Amino acid sequence: MSALAQATDFLQNIGRLPLKSSTYNLSGPRLVVGGAVGVGLALAVTCDKECSVIPSNISQAGSKLFKSLVLDQVKQLVPKIPLLGSTALAKALLANPHLACYLKGALALWAASVINFIQFLLWSRGTAWGHAFWITPLQSATVFSDGAIVEVAGVSYKGEKGATPLVFKKDSDREYYKNRKIVFLDFIEKYRKGEIDLKDGLNMYDVIVDSASWSYFALNWNYLHFILTQYLPDVAFHTAAQDDKQVTEHYNRGNDFFNHFLGPSMCYTSGYFITGEESLETSQYHKITEVLRKVGLQPGEAHLDIGCGWGTLVVYAAKHFKSRSYGVTAAKEGAKWGEGVKQTHGITDAQATFHVMDYRKIPSMTPEGKFKRITCLEMAEHVGVKNFPSFLKLVHDSLTDDGRFYLQIAGLRENPRHGDLVWGVFMNRYVFPGADASMPLHWVIKQLELAGFEIHSEETIGVHYALTIERWNQNWISNKAKILSKEAPGYGQTWYRTWEIFLAWSSLTPKQGRATCYQIVCNKNLNNYDRKSYFGEGKHVYNWDAKSVEF
């Protein structure tokens, strides 16, 4: 047999190499292998149709297994192969279904490693070399025979398949998933398209809570393509034109669309609960009152709200705190709604104005030099990691030396699980495109301090966000008929189901610690800043003596 024939035979039969359970930790039809080669390269062999790979740079046993089964044999063959890149060899490689899928899995792991590497370089301003090969979202990954990457730790494929809550419309899907769990992202796509329904009497929240029994988290090729072709370029560039396109396409979809779940207050940010039993509207006005107290807003002061949405906070501040408030938004539909709220409450242009513009143009509209109080509620995520330092510098330059800055920003935990990555990719693709600056708290604090701010206080309100989104979800479900209507202003099944998944899933993630939200109060870190200004009656950040005033 020629050397090339030997290599071809080896590649075609690598999936049938003999294994010993006592040596290689074989359990049933699945082989669990530790070890990583290069940046996330993972290759495994199988004795059946399924094989698991757990990349871990500290697993010596896995590395030895990889070496003994693959590398040593390849080394023996390489010197004998005259044309290593020959067509015949490539065909042989791809002809082996097991090896081909493992190589696809290896490529996906490598791509995820590169993604993490690039993000860390951006996040830490070039000091990420110590984390260059940190693969936390994939440190407990699994590669199946279809090339999918699956979580093992936590919510996972492990265990027997439970009773499915899904109704598959296609015969091929019913047969395929009869004894298989479905990749969660595949479920999302099929559900959005109407190829899957939920069984009668079930709601999306409960189905997702029990998702481990019928699905597993995997970064499939559809979403990997999205990451490589859209997400990474967005993270890398974040131009004004790109931001304008993404923000306006989302927020100008239609005020009625957002009203279907935000309710009368039209606040697309976390509410604030005292007992946890409040209505959505009460929690939103609690939040607005708390924000304006924390920032210390006083009558007559110039106040800027960056990313003002539909203008509720701006009008509320002008009406109840007697400030001169200015709202900046990239969405003209939001500004239009805000003008209507102004008229309803008798607020004049001297008291509140809305400006449709990119945040980068804020210095050109500053009315009287600088602002005494600046608020920014869950807009900074859209700024992006790349532009975050320059955004904070703009805020710092726009704030008076004795002023305060309030930042409310959604965040993620420091050591994300693979399910966190899957949720984040879905959110970036369908709900908040370009909003890649949702980061762990320590990163946000560091960026603020690098920009010259001193942190006065921080409160984590993830549980408040869970309750807020639960109420949004209830609103969305109650308006289902209007949203599905084929007549204007109906939006159809795809939009309804996309938001159904978003709201149900996102009301769960803060409860699990996957995502949260931070309220941060800060001021310029100057020697002569009056830090006693935080003292005094009516100025304490946790003063709840006075009730929140609703419109």
C-alpha positions as CSV (number, residue, x, y, z in Angstrom):
1,M,0.0,0.0,0.0
2,S,1.4,3.4,-0.9
3,A,2.1,6.1,1.6
4,L,-0.8,8.2,0.3
5,A,-3.1,5.2,0.4
6,Q,-2.0,4.6,4.0
7,A,-2.8,8.2,4.9
8,T,-6.1,8.0,3.2
9,D,-7.1,4.8,4.9
10,F,-6.0,6.3,8.3
11,L,-8.2,9.3,7.8
12,Q,-11.2,7.3,6.7
13,N,-11.0,5.0,9.6
14,I,-9.9,7.2,12.4
15,G,-13.5,7.2,13.7
16,R,-13.3,3.5,14.3
17,L,-10.0,3.3,16.3
18,P,-10.3,0.8,19.2
19,L,-10.8,2.5,22.6
20,K,-10.4,1.2,26.2
21,S,-12.9,2.6,28.7
22,S,-10.5,2.2,31.6
23,T,-7.9,4.3,29.9
24,Y,-10.0,6.8,28.0
25,N,-13.0,7.5,30.2
26,L,-15.5,6.0,27.8
27,S,-19.0,6.3,29.1
28,G,-21.8,4.7,27.0
29,P,-21.8,6.0,23.5
30,R,-20.0,9.2,24.4
31,L,-16.3,9.7,24.7
32,V,-15.2,12.6,26.9
33,V,-11.8,14.0,26.0
34,G,-9.9,16.8,27.7
35,G,-7.2,18.9,26.2
36,A,-6.8,21.7,23.7
37,V,-4.2,22.1,20.9
38,G,-3.3,25.6,19.8
39,V,-6.2,28.1,20.3
40,G,-9.1,25.9,20.9
41,L,-8.2,23.1,18.4
42,A,-10.2,20.1,19.5
43,L,-10.1,16.7,17.8
44,A,-11.7,13.5,19.1
45,V,-12.6,10.0,18.0
46,T,-15.8,8.2,18.5
47,C,-17.1,4.6,19.0
48,D,-20.6,5.6,17.9
49,K,-22.4,8.7,16.5
50,E,-21.7,11.0,19.3
51,C,-18.5,12.3,20.8
52,S,-17.8,15.0,23.4
53,V,-14.7,17.2,23.5
54,I,-14.0,19.3,26.6
55,P,-11.2,21.8,25.8
56,S,-9.1,22.5,28.8
57,N,-5.5,23.6,28.8
58,I,-4.9,21.9,32.2
59,S,-6.2,18.4,31.2
60,Q,-3.0,16.3,30.9
61,A,-5.0,13.1,30.4
62,G,-6.8,14.5,27.5
63,S,-3.6,15.8,25.9
64,K,-2.0,12.4,26.2
65,L,-5.1,10.8,24.7
66,F,-5.0,13.2,21.7
67,K,-1.3,12.6,21.3
68,S,-1.5,8.8,21.5
69,L,-4.5,8.4,19.2
70,V,-3.8,11.1,16.6
71,L,-0.5,13.0,16.7
72,D,1.8,10.1,17.0
73,Q,0.2,8.3,14.1
74,V,0.1,11.4,12.0
75,K,3.8,11.9,12.6
76,Q,4.5,8.4,11.4
77,L,2.6,9.1,8.2
78,V,3.7,12.6,7.4
79,P,7.3,11.8,6.3
80,K,5.8,9.2,3.9
81,I,3.3,11.6,2.2
82,P,4.8,13.3,-0.8
83,L,1.9,15.7,-1.4
84,L,0.4,16.6,2.0
85,G,-2.1,19.0,0.4
86,S,-3.2,16.7,-2.4
87,T,-6.8,16.6,-3.6
88,A,-7.1,12.9,-2.8
89,L,-6.0,13.5,0.8
90,A,-8.4,16.4,1.2
91,K,-11.2,14.3,-0.2
92,A,-10.3,11.5,2.2
93,L,-10.3,14.0,5.1
94,L,-13.8,15.3,4.3
95,A,-15.1,11.8,3.4
96,N,-14.8,10.7,7.0
97,P,-18.0,12.1,8.6
98,H,-16.7,11.8,12.1
99,L,-13.4,13.5,11.4
100,A,-14.9,16.2,9.2
101,C,-17.4,17.2,11.9
102,Y,-14.7,17.3,14.6
103,L,-12.6,19.5,12.4
104,K,-15.6,21.8,12.0
105,G,-16.0,21.8,15.7
106,A,-12.3,22.6,16.0
107,L,-12.7,25.5,13.6
108,A,-15.6,26.8,15.6
109,L,-13.6,26.6,18.9
110,W,-10.7,28.3,17.2
111,A,-13.0,31.1,15.9
112,A,-14.5,31.5,19.4
113,S,-11.0,31.8,20.8
114,V,-10.1,34.5,18.3
115,I,-13.3,36.4,19.1
116,N,-12.4,36.3,22.8
117,F,-8.9,37.4,22.0
118,I,-10.1,40.4,19.9
119,Q,-12.6,41.4,22.5
120,F,-10.1,41.3,25.3
121,L,-7.7,43.4,23.3
122,L,-10.4,46.0,22.9
123,W,-11.7,45.8,26.5
124,S,-8.3,46.2,28.2
125,R,-6.7,48.7,25.8
126,G,-4.0,46.3,24.7
127,T,-3.2,44.7,28.0
128,A,-5.0,41.4,27.4
129,W,-2.0,39.3,26.5
130,G,-2.3,37.4,29.7
131,H,-5.8,36.4,28.6
132,A,-5.0,35.8,24.9
133,F,-6.1,32.2,24.9
134,W,-8.8,32.5,27.6
135,I,-11.8,30.4,26.3
136,T,-14.2,30.8,29.3
137,P,-17.4,30.6,27.2
138,L,-16.1,27.3,25.8
139,Q,-14.2,25.8,28.7
140,S,-17.0,23.3,29.0
141,A,-17.8,22.7,25.4
142,T,-18.9,19.6,23.5
143,V,-18.6,18.7,19.9
144,F,-21.3,16.4,18.5
145,S,-21.2,14.5,15.3
146,D,-23.0,17.3,13.5
147,G,-20.2,19.8,14.5
148,A,-22.3,21.6,17.0
149,I,-20.6,23.0,20.1
150,V,-22.6,22.2,23.2
151,E,-22.4,23.1,26.9
152,V,-21.7,20.3,29.4
153,A,-21.4,22.2,32.7
154,G,-24.6,23.6,33.9
155,V,-27.5,23.4,31.5
156,S,-26.5,20.9,29.0
157,Y,-27.1,17.9,26.7
158,K,-26.2,15.6,29.6
159,G,-28.9,13.3,30.7
160,E,-31.7,11.6,29.0
161,K,-34.0,13.5,26.7
162,G,-37.2,14.5,28.5
163,A,-40.7,14.9,27.2
164,T,-40.6,17.6,24.5
165,P,-42.9,20.7,24.8
166,L,-42.5,21.3,21.1
167,V,-44.8,20.4,18.2
168,F,-42.7,19.9,15.0
169,K,-44.6,20.8,11.8
170,K,-42.3,18.9,9.4
171,D,-42.3,15.1,9.1
172,S,-38.5,15.2,8.8
173,D,-38.1,17.2,12.0
174,R,-40.5,15.0,13.9
175,E,-38.5,11.9,12.9
176,Y,-35.1,13.5,13.5
177,Y,-35.9,14.9,16.9
178,K,-37.8,11.9,18.1
179,N,-35.0,10.8,20.3
180,R,-32.8,13.8,20.1
181,K,-32.5,17.1,21.8
182,I,-32.5,20.2,19.6
183,V,-29.9,22.9,19.5
184,F,-31.5,25.9,21.2
185,L,-30.6,28.3,18.5
186,D,-32.1,25.9,15.9
187,F,-35.3,25.9,18.0
188,I,-35.3,29.7,17.8
189,E,-35.0,29.8,14.0
190,K,-37.6,27.1,13.5
191,Y,-40.0,28.7,16.0
192,R,-39.6,32.1,14.4
193,K,-40.4,30.6,11.0
194,G,-43.4,28.7,12.3
195,E,-41.9,25.3,11.8
196,I,-42.3,24.6,15.5
197,D,-45.2,25.4,17.9
198,L,-45.5,25.0,21.6
199,K,-47.9,22.4,22.9
200,D,-51.2,23.8,24.0
201,G,-51.3,25.4,27.4
202,L,-47.6,26.1,27.6
203,N,-45.9,29.5,27.7
204,M,-42.5,30.4,26.4
205,Y,-41.1,31.3,29.9
206,D,-41.8,27.9,31.4
207,V,-40.6,26.1,28.3
208,I,-37.2,28.0,28.5
209,V,-36.9,27.3,32.2
210,D,-37.1,23.6,31.4
211,S,-35.0,23.8,28.3
212,A,-32.3,21.5,29.6
213,S,-34.7,18.6,29.2
214,W,-35.3,19.1,25.5
215,S,-32.5,21.2,24.1
216,Y,-28.9,22.1,24.5
217,F,-26.8,25.3,24.0
218,A,-24.7,25.2,20.9
219,L,-23.1,27.8,18.7
220,N,-24.3,26.4,15.4
221,W,-22.9,27.3,12.0
222,N,-25.8,29.8,11.2
223,Y,-24.8,31.9,14.2
224,L,-21.1,31.4,13.8
225,H,-21.5,32.9,10.3
226,F,-23.3,35.8,11.9
227,I,-20.5,36.3,14.4
228,L,-17.8,36.3,11.8
229,T,-19.6,38.3,9.1
230,Q,-21.5,40.9,11.2
231,Y,-20.8,40.8,14.9
232,L,-17.0,41.0,14.7
233,P,-17.0,43.8,12.0
234,D,-19.5,45.7,14.1
235,V,-17.4,45.4,17.2
236,A,-14.2,46.4,15.3
237,F,-15.6,49.5,13.5
238,H,-18.6,51.0,15.2
239,T,-18.8,54.0,12.9
240,A,-21.4,56.7,13.2
241,A,-23.1,55.5,10.0
242,Q,-23.2,52.0,11.3
243,D,-24.6,53.0,14.7
244,D,-27.2,55.3,13.1
245,K,-28.4,52.5,10.8
246,Q,-28.7,49.9,13.5
247,V,-30.2,52.2,16.1
248,T,-32.8,53.8,13.8
249,E,-33.8,50.5,12.2
250,H,-34.5,49.2,15.7
251,Y,-36.1,52.2,17.5
252,N,-37.9,53.6,14.5
253,R,-39.8,50.4,13.9
254,G,-43.0,51.9,15.2
255,N,-44.0,53.5,18.5
256,D,-47.0,51.2,18.7
257,F,-44.7,48.1,18.5
258,F,-42.8,49.2,21.6
259,N,-46.0,50.4,23.4
260,H,-47.3,46.9,23.1
261,F,-44.8,45.8,25.8
262,L,-43.4,48.9,27.4
263,G,-46.9,50.2,28.4
264,P,-47.9,53.9,29.0
265,S,-44.6,54.9,30.5
266,M,-42.6,53.9,27.4
267,C,-39.4,53.3,29.4
268,Y,-37.2,50.8,27.7
269,T,-35.0,50.5,30.8
270,S,-35.2,48.6,34.1
271,G,-37.7,49.7,36.6
272,Y,-37.0,49.9,40.4
273,F,-39.1,47.9,42.9
274,I,-39.5,48.5,46.6
275,T,-41.6,45.4,47.4
276,G,-41.5,43.5,44.2
277,E,-45.3,43.7,43.9
278,E,-45.6,47.0,42.2
279,S,-47.0,47.5,38.7
280,L,-44.7,48.2,35.8
281,E,-45.7,51.9,35.7
282,T,-45.1,52.4,39.4
283,S,-41.7,50.7,39.2
284,Q,-40.7,53.0,36.3
285,Y,-41.6,56.1,38.1
286,H,-39.8,54.8,41.2
287,K,-36.8,54.4,39.0
288,I,-37.0,57.8,37.4
289,T,-37.4,59.5,40.9
290,E,-34.5,57.5,42.3
291,V,-32.3,58.4,39.3
292,L,-32.9,62.1,39.6
293,R,-32.4,62.0,43.4
294,K,-29.1,60.1,43.0
295,V,-27.9,62.6,40.5
296,G,-29.0,65.4,42.8
297,L,-31.1,67.3,40.3
298,Q,-32.2,70.7,41.5
299,P,-34.6,73.4,40.1
300,G,-33.2,75.4,37.3
301,E,-30.2,73.1,36.6
302,A,-29.1,72.1,33.1
303,H,-29.7,68.4,32.7
304,L,-28.8,66.2,29.8
305,D,-30.3,62.7,29.2
306,I,-28.2,60.8,26.6
307,G,-30.3,58.2,24.8
308,C,-33.5,59.6,26.1
309,G,-35.7,57.0,24.3
310,W,-39.3,58.3,24.3
311,G,-38.6,61.2,26.5
312,T,-40.3,60.1,29.7
313,L,-37.4,60.9,32.1
314,V,-36.8,64.3,30.4
315,V,-40.4,65.4,30.7
316,Y,-40.7,64.0,34.3
317,A,-37.5,65.9,35.3
318,A,-38.8,69.2,33.9
319,K,-42.2,68.8,35.4
320,H,-41.4,67.5,38.9
321,F,-37.8,68.6,39.5
322,K,-38.1,72.0,37.6
323,S,-34.9,71.4,35.6
324,R,-34.0,72.6,32.2
325,S,-33.7,69.2,30.6
326,Y,-32.4,68.2,27.2
327,G,-32.9,64.8,25.6
328,V,-30.6,63.3,22.9
329,T,-31.7,60.4,20.8
330,A,-30.9,58.9,17.4
331,A,-34.5,57.8,16.9
332,K,-36.8,60.4,15.4
333,E,-39.9,58.3,16.3
334,G,-38.9,58.5,20.0
335,A,-38.4,62.2,19.8
336,K,-41.8,62.6,18.2
337,W,-43.4,60.6,21.0
338,G,-41.6,62.8,23.6
339,E,-42.9,66.0,22.0
340,G,-46.4,64.6,22.5
341,V,-45.7,63.8,26.2
342,K,-44.5,67.4,26.6
343,Q,-47.7,68.8,25.2
344,T,-49.8,66.5,27.4
345,H,-48.1,67.8,30.5
346,G,-47.8,71.4,29.5
347,I,-44.1,71.5,29.3
348,T,-42.6,74.3,27.2
349,D,-39.4,74.2,25.1
350,A,-37.7,76.4,27.7
351,Q,-38.2,73.5,30.1
352,A,-37.4,70.5,27.9
353,T,-36.2,69.9,24.4
354,F,-35.4,66.8,22.3
355,H,-32.6,66.6,19.8
356,V,-32.3,63.9,17.2
357,M,-28.6,63.4,16.7
358,D,-25.7,61.1,17.1
359,Y,-24.2,61.3,20.6
360,R,-20.9,62.4,19.1
361,K,-22.5,65.8,18.2
362,I,-23.5,66.6,21.8
363,P,-20.7,69.2,22.3
364,S,-22.3,71.2,19.4
365,M,-25.7,71.5,21.1
366,T,-24.5,72.3,24.7
367,P,-26.7,75.4,25.5
368,E,-24.8,77.1,28.1
369,G,-21.3,75.6,28.1
370,K,-21.8,72.5,30.2
371,F,-24.4,70.5,32.0
372,K,-24.7,70.2,35.8
373,R,-26.3,66.8,35.7
374,I,-26.0,64.1,33.0
375,T,-27.9,60.9,32.9
376,C,-27.5,57.9,30.6
377,L,-29.8,54.9,31.0
378,E,-28.9,51.8,29.0
379,M,-27.8,53.6,26.0
380,A,-24.0,53.2,26.5
381,E,-24.2,49.6,25.5
382,H,-24.8,50.8,21.9
383,V,-21.7,52.9,22.0
384,G,-19.6,49.7,21.8
385,V,-16.4,48.6,23.5
386,K,-14.3,50.3,20.9
387,N,-15.9,53.8,21.4
388,F,-16.5,53.5,25.2
389,P,-13.4,55.5,26.3
390,S,-14.1,58.4,23.8
391,F,-17.8,58.4,24.9
392,L,-16.9,58.8,28.6
393,K,-14.4,61.5,27.6
394,L,-17.3,63.3,25.9
395,V,-19.4,63.0,29.0
396,H,-16.6,64.2,31.2
397,D,-16.0,67.3,29.0
398,S,-19.7,68.1,28.9
399,L,-20.1,68.0,32.7
400,T,-19.4,70.9,35.0
401,D,-16.7,70.4,37.6
402,D,-19.2,70.3,40.4
403,G,-21.7,68.1,38.5
404,R,-22.7,64.5,38.7
405,F,-23.0,61.7,36.1
406,Y,-25.5,58.9,36.4
407,L,-24.8,55.8,34.3
408,Q,-27.2,52.9,34.1
409,I,-25.9,50.0,32.0
410,A,-26.7,46.4,31.4
411,G,-23.8,44.0,32.2
412,L,-22.7,40.4,32.1
413,R,-20.9,38.2,34.6
414,E,-17.2,38.0,34.5
415,N,-17.0,34.2,33.9
416,P,-19.7,33.6,31.3
417,R,-21.0,30.1,30.6
418,H,-21.6,28.9,27.1
419,G,-25.3,29.6,27.5
420,D,-24.5,33.2,28.2
421,L,-22.7,33.4,24.9
422,V,-25.6,31.9,23.1
423,W,-28.1,34.3,24.7
424,G,-25.8,37.2,23.9
425,V,-25.5,36.3,20.2
426,F,-29.2,36.0,19.9
427,M,-29.7,39.4,21.5
428,N,-27.2,41.0,19.3
429,R,-28.6,39.5,16.1
430,Y,-32.3,40.2,16.6
431,V,-32.9,42.7,19.5
432,F,-30.0,45.0,20.2
433,P,-27.6,45.0,17.2
434,G,-24.3,46.7,17.9
435,A,-24.9,46.8,21.6
436,D,-21.6,45.0,22.5
437,A,-20.6,47.1,25.6
438,S,-22.5,45.1,28.1
439,M,-19.6,44.1,30.3
440,P,-18.7,43.0,33.8
441,L,-18.9,45.7,36.5
442,H,-15.1,45.9,37.1
443,W,-14.6,46.8,33.4
444,V,-17.2,49.6,33.5
445,I,-15.7,51.0,36.7
446,K,-12.2,50.9,35.3
447,Q,-13.3,52.8,32.1
448,L,-15.0,55.4,34.2
449,E,-11.9,55.9,36.4
450,L,-9.6,56.0,33.4
451,A,-11.9,58.8,32.0
452,G,-11.4,60.9,35.2
453,F,-14.5,60.0,37.2
454,E,-14.7,59.1,40.8
455,I,-17.3,56.5,41.7
456,H,-19.6,57.6,44.5
457,S,-22.0,54.6,44.6
458,E,-23.1,51.5,42.6
459,E,-26.2,49.4,42.9
460,T,-26.8,46.2,41.0
461,I,-30.4,45.9,40.0
462,G,-30.5,42.7,38.0
463,V,-33.5,41.3,40.0
464,H,-35.4,44.6,39.3
465,Y,-34.7,44.0,35.6
466,A,-36.1,40.5,35.8
467,L,-39.3,41.8,37.3
468,T,-39.5,44.6,34.7
469,I,-39.1,42.3,31.8
470,E,-41.7,39.9,33.3
471,R,-44.2,42.7,33.1
472,W,-43.1,43.6,29.6
473,N,-43.7,40.0,28.6
474,Q,-47.2,40.0,30.1
475,N,-48.0,43.2,28.1
476,W,-46.7,41.6,24.9
477,I,-48.7,38.4,25.4
478,S,-51.9,40.5,26.2
479,N,-51.4,42.4,22.9
480,K,-50.8,39.3,20.8
481,A,-53.9,39.7,18.6
482,K,-52.9,43.3,17.7
483,I,-49.3,42.4,16.9
484,L,-50.3,39.4,14.7
485,S,-53.0,41.4,12.8
486,K,-52.4,41.4,9.1
487,E,-53.8,44.9,9.0
488,A,-51.8,48.0,10.0
489,P,-50.2,48.3,12.5
490,G,-49.8,44.6,12.8
491,Y,-46.3,43.1,12.7
492,G,-46.9,39.4,12.0
493,Q,-45.8,36.1,13.5
494,T,-42.1,36.4,13.1
495,W,-41.8,39.7,15.0
496,Y,-44.2,38.4,17.7
497,R,-42.3,35.2,18.2
498,T,-38.9,36.9,18.2
499,W,-40.0,39.2,21.0
500,E,-41.8,36.4,22.7
501,I,-38.4,34.5,23.0
502,F,-36.5,37.7,23.9
503,L,-38.8,38.7,26.7
504,A,-39.3,35.3,28.2
505,W,-35.6,34.4,28.0
506,S,-34.4,37.8,29.2
507,S,-36.7,37.8,32.2
508,L,-34.9,34.6,33.3
509,T,-31.3,35.5,32.6
510,P,-30.9,38.1,35.5
511,K,-32.4,35.5,37.9
512,Q,-29.7,33.0,36.8
513,G,-26.9,35.7,37.1
514,R,-26.2,35.6,33.4
515,A,-27.0,39.3,32.9
516,T,-27.7,42.2,35.2
517,C,-27.8,46.0,35.3
518,Y,-25.8,48.6,37.2
519,Q,-26.7,52.0,38.6
520,I,-23.5,54.0,39.0
521,V,-23.3,57.6,40.4
522,C,-20.0,59.4,39.8
523,N,-18.4,62.8,39.7
524,K,-15.2,64.3,38.3
525,N,-12.2,63.2,40.4
526,L,-10.9,66.7,41.2
527,N,-9.2,67.8,44.4
528,N,-11.7,70.7,44.9
529,Y,-14.9,68.7,44.3
530,D,-17.3,69.1,47.2
531,R,-17.8,65.5,48.2
532,K,-20.0,66.7,51.1
533,S,-22.6,67.7,48.5
534,Y,-23.9,64.1,48.8
535,F,-25.0,64.9,52.3
536,G,-28.1,66.7,53.4
537,E,-31.9,66.4,53.6
538,G,-33.4,65.3,50.3
539,K,-30.0,64.5,48.7
540,H,-29.3,61.1,50.2
541,V,-29.3,58.5,47.4
542,Y,-31.5,56.1,49.3
543,N,-34.1,58.6,50.6
544,W,-37.5,56.9,50.1
545,D,-39.4,59.1,52.6
546,A,-41.2,60.9,49.8
547,K,-43.3,58.9,47.5
548,S,-42.5,58.8,43.8
549,V,-44.7,61.1,41.8
550,E,-46.4,59.5,38.8
551,F,-47.5,61.5,35.8
